[in-house]
Amino acid sequence: MVRIELEPDLSNCIETLAKREYWQSVKEILAEEGDKELQERMEVLKLFLESVDFSKLRSAYEPHLLEDRKVKFVMYLRQGKLKYDLIVQPQEVKL
């Protein structure tokens, strides 16, 4: 199972990162022809880009970024359907 991890920040939103990864996968597929894992990676990214409401998603994770917390999205297919998890790292205490 292919799992894709992307970490947006205040300079690069999740949509931008997903598009970059998608087009990088397309380039690699064209160069390598037929790598099954790479094709699945591209399919996961394509489904993510086509089906997610990015405005809603940004409003869910940007407040955490403003609090200086790291955010990570993990995307994968389960039974042929796109699934993704939003993971928010705990805020570090600076002494």
N, C-alpha and C positions, 0 to 999 in steps of 0.2 A: 504494500500500500504506500503510495506516494503521499508524503506530508510536506507541505510548503509552509515555511515560517517567514513572515515579513514583520519588520519592526518600524512602523511609521514614527515620524517625529514632527516637530513644528515646521520643518522645512519641506518635508516630503510626506504627503498624505498617503493613506492606504491605497487609494485608487491609482495614484502615480506609480507607486511601487509595484502594484499588480500589473499595470500596463508594461512597465519596464521588463519585468520577469516574463510576461507573456511573449513579448517581441524577442527577447533573448532566446526563449525556447523555440520560437519559430525559426530563428536564424540557425540554431543548433540542429534542428530537425532537417532543415534544407541541406546542411553540410554533412550530416551523418546518415540520413535516410533510414527511418524505421525503428529507431530505438524505442522500445515499448514504454520504458519508464519515462522517457522524455515526452512521448506522446500523451501519457496520462497526466504528466505535469502540466502540459499545455492545455489539456481538457479541463483540469481543475481551475486553472487561471481563467480560461474562457468562460466557464460557468459562473465563476465569481464575478467577473466583470459584467456579465450580461444580467445577472439576477439580483445584485445587491443594491439597495438604496444607499448610496454613498453619503448623502447629506445626513441621513439618520445615523449612519455608522460613525461619521465624524463627530456628530454631537454626542455620541456615546463615549468616545475615547479621548477627544481633545481636552476635556477638563482634567483628565489624569495627567496628560502631558504638561499642562499648565502648572500642575502641582509638582512637576519635576519627577514624575514616575514614568518608568518604562512600560511600553505597551507592546504586545506581540499578538499577531493573528496567526493561527495555525489552521490551514485549509487542507481538506482531504475529501475523498469520495467514500461513502459508506453505502453499500448496496446500490451503487450507480447514482447516488444523489449527493450533491454538494453539501458538505458540513464545514463549519468553521467555528473556532473558539476564539474568544477575546480574552487574553490573559494580561492582567495588570499586576506589575511587580509592586511589592510593598515599598512604601517610601522609606528611603534610608535616613537614619538619624545622624546628623553631622554634629560632632562635638567640637 
